[in-house]
């Protein structure tokens, strides 16, 4: 059965976020902090807002539990005091994508992140309020790394509260959609023609390279 471009429709599904937020937690005096805060004890960031909820970063210099001693644990805590006022109209579940990263405070740009962990999980305003990475990095490894300088370090946390349900919309079929479906596009504008021309040229160049490669010694 043949199909024309005019008969093609496209549905696009996208998971979008209610809001995204980036918070930087700077920790100074690490030597004293690791002495003061032993296993199971954390130093917490100030609260920051994302999509009507309040969050805090919990930094455990010697692990959040006995089995994680010797590691740095990083935990994101949902810190809403009044669940009724939180976004979602009384729904206790909050679907969140969050990422922890160590960033350089000195000498190198903040974009350099060797240690990064990303999670997508559901928080609950009443029961499941703190989630994260129990063994983010070994403490002795952190102390030897470039991320601890002048007895200080910085933890970046990116938080995205996700929409539910997924947004599904109909949109016009694009040239690349038609190509995937094997439908010939009836070009009506120069932009579409240019796209097909670039595709054809790329295909021809690939054939030429393959042909020449057969005779390469």
Secondary structure, DSSP 4 states (H G I P E B T S, - for coil): ----GGG--EEEEE--EEEEEEEEEEEE-HHHHHHHS-TT--EEPPPEEETTEEEEEEEETT-SSGGGTTEEEEEEEE--S-GGGSTTTT--EEEEEEEEEEE-SSSS-TT--S-EEEEEEEEESSS--EEEEEEEEEHHHHHHSTT-BTTEEEEEEEEEEEPSS-EEEEEPPPHHHHHHHTPPP---SHHHHHHHHHHHHHHHHHHHHHHHHTT--
